[in-house]
Amino acid sequence: MKQAFGIDTLDVESGEGELERSMVTVGKYLTPELFISYGRSLFGEGGLFLLRYSLSKHWEIETQTGEELGGDIYYKIDFK
């Protein structure tokens, strides 16, 4: 189904006891470094747009907008 619509991720998230927080999300890698996704509430009015960009092997930045705005910086550590 993901290949038919040209998307990379398809998720259904439960609202942890709150039906209004349940969401279906679709996402796509525009480049290997740039990922975008859109989530829509299954039972409520809300939506969520997310953008994630990989700066390097260890650093990523992420921003999201919807009912609230936010941003994060991530540092990844690989344990081998």
PyMOL commands that set and color helices and strands:
alter all, ss='L'
color gray80, all
select helices_A, chain A and resi 2-5+19-21
alter helices_A, ss='H'
color red, helices_A
select strands_A, chain A and resi 9-13+23-29+34-41+47-54+59-65+70-75
alter strands_A, ss='S'
color yellow, strands_A
deselect
rebuild
show_as cartoon
